[in-house]
């Protein structure tokens, strides 16, 4: 049953969790290899999973009708996490978040070949405009920019494929199954890689690794609850508050504030994304209305 205020509340809570995760990850990535930080985020997420899913639900969650897609989706999220943590090791948090916002635009483009959806000229224009916004932030050729500015593009591409697979799996598996495989696969894959870069964390930093796991799991769980109570089309525009929070957290914890070009590029990306979300919502309503009349 829809409960719009509750859905918005859970969605805003998820954004707070995610930007808190980003902030902890940026701090830890200054000290430890980003792949180890990503490992800690998944290991502690796996550790607290039994607090969210009862043993019976855990057994049920392990059953999937699409194991290959679940594995691929979870692997994509693990790669996305690593690339993002690697990027914020070198560049401001708000810059990485802003560039990463091209992911929803790439998702719309990929929905054509992978989901068979139709995208008209208006949304294609918005996609191009959004990519121009990302270029404004990165400024290739205008000044020397750190190579890590290109990592959020890789993050966005992985996230776009991840979102497409999430849409496909929603037709076959429940949210518990998706949450279960996300934690299991991420922890397993990164546990294989982390011994090659391992640095033993200080006692206090173990607590921060645990917080990363809590924030990541809390964010995903809050997001699941948000979509339970409110439609995606209504919640989607609130996604761009992540950028606002990233600016605030980046200023408070790291003393970084985006320059004028970064803010301009972020506004362009956000505007293009909001337009695409609104346009897709309008088209879905029209399609539903036509179906009802038919």
Secondary structure as UniProt FT lines:
FT   HELIX           4..29
FT   TURN            30..31
FT   HELIX           34..52
FT   HELIX           55..61
FT   HELIX           67..90
FT   HELIX           93..100
FT   TURN            101..102
FT   HELIX           103..115
FT   HELIX           121..138
FT   TURN            140..142
FT   HELIX           147..150
FT   HELIX           151..169
FT   TURN            170..172
FT   HELIX           175..194
FT   TURN            195..197
FT   HELIX           203..229
FT   HELIX           232..235
FT   HELIX           236..240
FT   HELIX           241..254
FT   HELIX           260..293
//
